[in-house]
Amino acid sequence: MQKKYLPSLLAFILLSSCSPRTSTALLTSHESLNYDEEVVVIALDESIPEDSEVLGQVKVRDTGFSTKCNYSIVLDKAKLEARKAGGNAIKITRHKKPDLWSTCHRLDATILKI
């Protein structure tokens, strides 16, 4: 009887491992923003505005089985985490492009409230 659940379990594991893994470490948070509110992206070579509050860090990584992980998808995942924390900006602190070891973009960012 347990063997009939095995294909469903394997399918669930494979499908859930296809998207990049997101981890967030928050110092503080505010009320979540709506999904359609803009999140400003501050590039690697730009500085953080002086009046901004640091809410935490977000990392978007490859799971080893990730397939949907181009730059725009990875950036959208980071913005989603910022909205959840109440942040309206992210400062890119690290961006690794696809290489020999991973076909995914990998991103580290600081979540900000401006």
Backbone hydrogen bonds, N-H to C=O, Kabsch-Sander energy under -0.5 kcal/mol:
donor,donor_aa,acceptor,acceptor_aa,energy
4,K,1,M,-0.6
5,Y,2,Q,-1.3
6,L,2,Q,-0.6
9,L,5,Y,-2.3
10,L,6,L,-2.6
11,A,7,P,-2.3
12,F,8,S,-2.2
13,I,9,L,-2.2
14,L,10,L,-2.4
15,L,11,A,-2.4
16,S,12,F,-2.3
17,S,13,I,-1.1
18,C,15,L,-1.0
21,R,61,R,-2.2
23,S,59,K,-2.7
25,A,57,Q,-2.5
26,L,24,T,-0.5
27,L,55,L,-3.3
28,T,55,L,-1.8
30,H,85,A,-2.7
33,L,83,R,-2.3
37,E,34,N,-1.6
40,V,88,N,-2.5
42,I,40,V,-0.6
42,I,90,I,-3.1
43,A,41,V,-0.6
46,E,43,A,-1.5
52,S,49,P,-1.5
53,E,113,K,-2.7
55,L,53,E,-0.5
55,L,111,I,-3.0
56,G,111,I,-1.1
57,Q,25,A,-2.5
58,V,109,A,-2.6
59,K,23,S,-2.8
60,V,107,L,-2.9
61,R,21,R,-3.1
61,R,59,K,-0.5
67,T,18,C,-3.1
68,K,18,C,-1.2
69,C,67,T,-1.1
74,V,70,N,-2.4
75,L,71,Y,-2.6
76,D,72,S,-2.2
77,K,73,I,-2.0
78,A,74,V,-1.8
79,K,75,L,-2.3
80,L,76,D,-2.3
81,E,77,K,-1.9
82,A,78,A,-1.8
83,R,79,K,-2.5
84,K,80,L,-2.2
85,A,81,E,-1.6
86,G,82,A,-0.6
86,G,83,R,-1.0
87,G,82,A,-3.1
88,N,112,L,-1.3
89,A,112,L,-1.5
90,I,40,V,-2.7
91,K,110,T,-2.4
92,I,42,I,-2.7
92,I,90,I,-0.6
93,T,108,D,-2.5
94,R,108,D,-1.7
96,K,106,R,-2.8
97,K,95,H,-0.5
99,D,102,S,-2.7
105,H,69,C,-2.2
106,R,96,K,-2.6
107,L,60,V,-2.0
108,D,94,R,-2.6
109,A,58,V,-2.4
110,T,91,K,-2.5
111,I,56,G,-2.8
112,L,89,A,-3.0
113,K,53,E,-2.3
114,I,112,L,-0.5
